[in-house]
Amino acid sequence: MLRDILRALEYSVFSEKFANANGILQNIDPRIKLYSFILWILAAINISSIISLGIIFIIVMMLAITSKISFKLFFLRTAFIPLFSFIIVLPLPFITPGSKLVMIGYDKYFVSVTWEGLYKAVQFTFRIWVCVASLSLLILTTKFYKLIYSMEKIKVPTIFTSMIIITYRFIFFFINEAYRMILAKEARTVNKESKLLVMRSVAQIISTLFIRAYEKGERVYLAMIARGYTNEVRSINDIKINRKDWAFLIISSLIFFTVLLIDFWFRCYL
């Protein structure tokens, strides 16, 4: 079971199946994609109209489909965190004052669900979903090194991008290490172990991985220093922006301002 979990984690982290597909977003410059999705996420954070959020959500879903990503897969991949968020804000319909929508209770003990509270709960959940879907689509359709390249171009601190690169590269190494350790343990296990022994074995594997991670990090850092590392990440790839990329950026900006204007109209006149 532990081996299956590790393999599933490895697939979810390192699969570049969709980034290599020939879809719309895969052919857009990564810097333009990063700018566009940042705009949409900022819009989703600031707007309060569910209609405006719905416009961004529909656009993200359409881009996912045209980028050769299965709708069902993308929907299920992005739905877990919003579902968890809805559970967190579930008390809002009961504690927010406003017009009563329904009464729940028995005898003398009643609680009321208000329209304002339900709207806030749905609004918060939908906002989280839009942000998660946007980030997931960006990651799924962009190769890792191109994403880091884009972050460097928008002046993200080098120490931050370096930490992301090293972490990403070594997740794969430590997943394989854990897999080999679990495989070796199962090969030496004849009888079924008790839950206490299983927990003890898992604790030993985790502690060993921490030690190996520390030692590996020290060796890698010393090797980088020996090869002239100066806290600067260099890339041999020079990606150029073409007309198609500029057109996508203009359309993304228009979507950004459109949803803001729609939200402003709803706030002022409704």
C-alpha positions in Angstrom: 0.0 0.0 0.0 2.8 2.4 0.9 4.5 1.6 -2.4 1.3 2.5 -4.3 1.0 5.8 -2.5 4.6 6.7 -3.4 4.1 5.8 -7.0 0.9 7.9 -7.2 2.8 10.8 -5.6 5.6 10.5 -8.0 3.2 10.5 -11.0 1.3 13.5 -9.8 4.5 15.5 -9.2 6.6 14.6 -12.2 4.1 13.9 -15.0 4.7 16.3 -17.9 2.2 14.5 -20.2 0.0 17.6 -20.6 3.0 20.0 -20.8 4.2 18.1 -23.9 0.8 18.1 -25.6 0.0 20.3 -28.6 -2.6 22.5 -27.1 -3.3 26.3 -27.0 -1.6 27.1 -23.7 1.4 24.8 -24.4 2.3 27.0 -27.4 2.1 30.3 -25.4 5.2 31.9 -24.0 5.5 30.9 -20.3 6.1 34.5 -19.2 2.8 35.5 -20.9 1.0 32.7 -19.3 2.4 33.6 -15.9 1.4 37.2 -16.3 -2.1 36.3 -17.5 -2.8 33.8 -14.7 -1.5 36.2 -12.1 -4.0 38.8 -13.4 -6.9 36.3 -13.2 -6.0 35.2 -9.7 -5.8 38.8 -8.6 -9.2 39.5 -10.1 -10.7 36.4 -8.4 -9.3 37.6 -5.0 -10.7 41.1 -5.3 -14.1 40.6 -7.0 -17.2 39.6 -5.0 -19.7 38.8 -7.8 -20.3 35.1 -8.4 -21.0 35.9 -12.0 -17.6 37.5 -12.5 -16.0 34.5 -10.8 -18.0 32.3 -13.1 -16.7 34.0 -16.2 -13.1 33.4 -15.1 -13.9 29.8 -14.2 -15.5 29.1 -17.6 -12.6 30.6 -19.4 -10.1 28.4 -17.4 -12.1 25.3 -18.1 -12.3 26.1 -21.8 -8.6 26.7 -21.9 -8.1 23.3 -20.1 -10.1 21.5 -22.8 -8.4 23.3 -25.7 -5.0 22.4 -24.1 -5.8 18.7 -24.5 -6.6 18.1 -20.8 -9.5 15.8 -19.9 -12.4 17.8 -18.4 -13.1 15.1 -15.9 -9.5 14.8 -14.8 -9.1 18.5 -14.5 -12.4 18.9 -12.7 -11.5 16.2 -10.1 -8.0 17.4 -9.7 -9.1 21.0 -8.8 -12.2 20.1 -6.8 -10.7 18.7 -3.6 -9.3 21.9 -2.1 -12.5 23.9 -2.7 -14.6 21.1 -1.2 -12.4 21.3 1.9 -12.8 25.1 1.9 -16.6 24.8 1.8 -16.4 22.5 4.9 -14.4 25.2 6.7 -16.9 28.0 5.9 -20.0 25.7 6.5 -20.9 27.6 9.7 -21.3 30.9 7.8 -24.9 30.4 6.6 -25.9 29.8 10.3 -24.0 32.7 12.0 -24.4 35.5 9.4 -27.3 37.8 10.0 -29.7 38.5 7.2 -32.9 37.3 5.6 -33.8 33.8 6.7 -33.8 31.2 3.9 -34.8 28.1 6.0 -35.2 27.1 9.6 -33.6 23.9 10.9 -34.3 22.4 14.3 -36.6 20.5 16.6 -39.1 21.7 19.3 -37.7 25.0 20.8 -34.2 24.7 19.4 -33.9 26.2 15.9 -31.1 27.6 13.7 -31.7 29.6 10.7 -29.9 29.6 7.4 -29.6 33.1 5.9 -29.3 34.0 2.3 -26.3 36.3 3.0 -24.4 33.6 4.8 -25.0 31.0 2.1 -23.9 33.5 -0.5 -20.7 34.2 1.3 -20.0 30.5 1.7 -20.5 29.8 -2.0 -18.6 32.9 -2.9 -15.5 32.0 -0.8 -15.6 28.4 -2.1 -15.9 29.5 -5.7 -13.1 32.0 -5.3 -10.8 29.3 -4.0 -11.8 27.0 -6.8 -11.0 29.6 -9.5 -7.6 30.3 -8.0 -6.8 26.6 -7.6 -8.0 25.8 -11.2 -5.9 28.7 -12.6 -2.7 27.6 -10.8 -3.3 23.9 -11.7 -3.8 24.8 -15.4 -0.6 26.9 -15.4 1.4 24.1 -13.9 0.0 21.3 -16.0 0.6 23.2 -19.3 4.1 24.5 -18.5 7.3 22.6 -18.2 9.0 23.1 -14.9 12.2 24.7 -16.2 10.1 27.2 -18.3 8.1 28.1 -15.3 11.2 28.8 -13.3 12.6 30.8 -16.2 9.4 32.9 -16.2 9.7 33.6 -12.5 13.2 34.8 -12.9 12.2 37.1 -15.7 9.6 38.8 -13.5 12.3 39.4 -10.8 11.3 36.7 -8.3 14.2 36.5 -5.7 16.9 34.1 -6.9 17.1 32.4 -3.5 13.4 31.5 -3.8 13.7 30.1 -7.4 16.9 28.2 -6.4 15.1 26.6 -3.5 12.2 25.5 -5.7 14.6 24.0 -8.3 16.5 22.0 -5.7 13.4 20.9 -3.9 11.8 19.8 -7.2 14.8 17.8 -8.3 15.3 16.0 -5.0 11.7 15.0 -4.4 12.1 12.4 -7.1 15.3 11.1 -5.4 13.8 10.8 -2.0 10.6 9.2 -3.3 12.8 6.5 -4.9 14.8 6.2 -1.7 11.6 5.6 0.3 10.3 3.1 -2.3 13.5 1.1 -2.1 13.5 1.1 1.7 9.9 -0.1 1.8 10.6 -2.7 -0.9 13.6 -4.0 1.1 11.5 -4.2 4.3 8.7 -6.1 2.6 11.2 -8.6 1.2 12.5 -9.3 4.7 9.0 -9.6 6.2 7.6 -13.2 6.4 4.7 -13.0 8.8 2.1 -10.3 9.0 3.2 -7.6 11.4 1.1 -5.9 14.1 0.1 -2.3 13.7 2.6 -1.2 16.3 5.5 -2.8 14.4 4.3 -1.2 11.2 4.2 2.2 12.8 7.7 1.7 14.2 9.0 0.7 10.8 7.4 3.8 9.2 9.0 6.0 11.9 12.4 4.4 11.2 12.0 5.0 7.5 11.1 8.6 7.9 13.9 9.3 10.4 16.4 7.6 8.0 15.1 9.8 5.1 15.6 13.0 7.1 19.2 12.0 7.8 19.9 11.1 4.2 18.3 14.3 3.1 20.5 16.4 5.3 23.7 14.6 4.2 22.7 14.8 0.5 22.0 18.5 0.8 25.4 19.1 2.3 27.2 17.2 -0.4 25.2 18.9 -3.2 25.9 22.4 -1.8 29.6 21.7 -1.5 29.7 20.3 -5.0 27.9 23.5 -6.3 30.4 25.7 -4.5 33.3 23.7 -5.9 31.9 24.3 -9.4 31.6 28.1 -9.0 28.0 28.6 -7.9 27.4 32.3 -7.1 23.7 32.2 -6.1 22.7 33.0 -9.7 20.7 30.5 -11.8 21.7 30.6 -15.5 19.6 29.3 -18.3 20.7 28.4 -21.9 17.2 28.7 -23.2 16.2 32.0 -24.7 12.4 32.1 -25.4 11.1 34.8 -27.7 7.7 36.4 -27.6 5.7 36.4 -30.9 2.5 37.9 -32.0 0.4 35.1 -30.8 1.7 35.6 -27.3 1.0 39.3 -27.4 -2.5 38.6 -28.6 -3.1 36.2 -25.7 -1.8 38.8 -23.2 -4.1 41.5 -24.6 -7.1 39.1 -24.4 -6.2 38.1 -20.9 -5.9 41.8 -19.9 -9.3 42.5 -21.4 -10.8 39.6 -19.5 -9.2 41.0 -16.3 -10.7 44.5 -16.8 -14.0 43.1 -18.0 -14.7 41.0 -14.8 -13.6 44.0 -12.7 -16.1 46.2 -14.4 -18.9 43.6 -14.2 -18.2 43.3 -10.5 -18.2 47.1 -10.0 -21.5 47.3 -11.8 -23.0 44.7 -9.6 -21.8 46.4 -6.4 -23.1 49.8 -7.5 -26.5 48.9 -9.0 -27.6 45.7 -7.5 
